[in-house]
Amino acid sequence: MVTGASRGIGRAAAIALGAAGAHVICIARTVGGLEETDDAIVKAGGTATLVPLNLKDFAAIDRLGASIFERWGRLDAFLGNAGVLGVLTPLAQLDPKIFTELTDINITANWRLIRSLDPLLRQSDAGRVLFVTSGAAAKHTHYWGGYAMSKAALESLALTYAAECEVGKVKVNLLNPGAIRTAMRAKAMPGEEPSTLKRPEELAPLIVELLSPSSQKNGERINFQR
């Protein structure tokens, strides 16, 4: 299962996972974007199930876990990729609605997904979980406080879950992509030349590797670029 599968890192990962033989449950808000991802997965020789879902609909996340159980009985891999940047602004000027969206999408939704998917992952012979984080989580940069706070909380959440999975078949890790050519990156760094950045497709093989049964990493923060 991949969240944020309609574009950027999520789309590239979903296509690569499909090409590697996984049936991919693609989660995103936009139906059109999901359908484009599905077309690319089929072209790569894979299959997918499309789930239009706003991750702020927490009750729907609970229903999602039940639906996966009814259809497949387990979940082998979960990529928690969806996230929002918010607004780059001094903390004292951050709109409460933006702060709430940051916590809802970047933190609470991922906790609700853990809560909903954990029983399914434990039914797998080799459940694998990967959350996409950011270098901002470890920095304290002017105007990045809202986003950095949410990613730091996500890291704590993920690494605690990894510790709880230390004994068992589920493995949980974090992936810091670094500077990747995505719409979020363009919003954060509008003056940056996109051609100087790595493409999401270059990151996708690492995601496939970390979500594969052969990967034994747990509780690690993997940096794609140094």
Order of alpha helices (4+ residues) and beta strands (2+ residues): beta-alpha-beta-alpha-beta-alpha-beta-alpha-alpha-beta-alpha-beta-alpha-alpha-beta
